[in-house]
Amino acid sequence: MTQERTVEGVGWILYASIMLVIVGALNFFQGMLLIAQDEIYVTGPDASVVVIGDTTTWGWIILIIGVLELLAGFGVIYGQQWARWFGIIIASLAIIGQFPVFFGAHPLWSLVVILLCAFVIYGLAAYGGRDFADS
């Protein structure tokens, strides 16, 4: 006879880990596109074109953050406590990473990534304690 153990918030942890993997993959591909694209052009309301600048360096930063998010996401899926804290830190860096270049050029995309990362941080911080790792 097996004894089932219910852990509060296991759904949030599962959500956070899956979203961390998805956002990591999105950031990885976004970083690759920025490395290949070199510059971002934005058309203003008066049909003027504004060059935001060279995006190669920022592309590498976003790509590395994406790889680290993937690593943290799979670590959380396997119940590793270090991955929970690492995921919180990396998701926070991903939020900060959306502001410099992308918030002006692609505000909707940036807002979606910021919201997903905020939910990931909430899920990992509120429900990812020792009880989850022990179950």
Secondary structure, 3 states (H helix, E strand, C coil): CCCCCCCCCHHHHHHHHHHHHHHHHHHHHHHHHHHHHCEEEEECCCCCEEEEEECHHHHHHHHHHHHHHHHHHHHHHCCCHHHHHHHHHHHHHHHHHCCCCHHHHCHHHHHHHHHHHHHHHHHHHHHCCHHHHHC
